[in-house]
Amino acid sequence: MPSLKDLKNRIASVKSTQKITKAMQMVAAAKLRRAQEAAEAARPYAERMGNVLAALGAAYAGRADAPALLAGNGRDQVHLLVVATGERGLAGGFNSSIARLARETAQKLIGEGKTVKILTVGRKGNDILKRTLGDKIVETISFREVRTLGYVNAATVGEKLLAMYGAGEFDVATLFYARFRSVIAQIPTAHQLIPAKFDAPAADAPDTLNYEYEPDEEAILEDLLPRNISVQIFRALLENNASFFGAQMSAMDNATRNAGEMIKKLTLVYNRQRQAQITKELIEIISGAEAL
């Protein structure tokens, strides 16, 4: 059984940890609001661009002259998994849930005889996946030194993907990230970037109306398809940022609560042991007095 001094030191240590987790919770809560607003603001633009491209691309369905970014290169052998995670930990299951979805997808593709390559965006994704899929990781892009994520950061990743695709290094590219729903809910999501895959717009959506484009559809697709890759990556980075702070806020809140419960239990043990020690000393004093 630990001594009273050991228990006192343990209680002081847990109290210090509780102060740290409480401070981290407050910092995450302060950053969450701004990150959530940025993620929600990016959704309409990304979704609208997807609807426009889906409407334009419908005219090229089954055509041999369809853009490569829209129709693909006709092969489905080499898959590039772009895994976007956080740069830091202490966020519950945020990073591990994204990595788990990517790992399951990779194992499924490998089981089908496909070649898998992994590009990690964020240090934690690389740290998790290198344990089981280290030989599949071709590169890691880190934004740890970036204080505020911007479109230029997403464009860096987008240009890297376009260069790799142009060099024939992969046939299909899929982006993995966590879509922010609430502080306690972040949804691991897989979105195919190349060839572009769009959700069918609603029948009454404005983008389903007939428009006359100037310049023509081919010129618009040539410009928008590469840009759409960076836009979707930017959206994923913003969703990840909001999800990270939401998960960290929830995790630090749980850690603070657990530390409080541990302090109560240790304090109870300390008081019981102290009382037992006092009782023992009193018995020894009384016994000694009676012996005299």
Secondary structure as UniProt FT lines:
FT   HELIX           4..57
FT   HELIX           58..60
FT   TURN            61..62
FT   TURN            64..65
FT   HELIX           68..71
FT   STRAND          78..84
FT   TURN            92..93
FT   HELIX           94..111
FT   TURN            112..113
FT   STRAND          115..121
FT   HELIX           123..133
FT   HELIX           134..136
FT   STRAND          137..141
FT   TURN            144..145
FT   HELIX           151..166
FT   TURN            167..168
FT   STRAND          172..182
FT   TURN            183..184
FT   STRAND          185..194
FT   TURN            195..196
FT   TURN            203..204
FT   HELIX           206..208
FT   HELIX           217..291
//
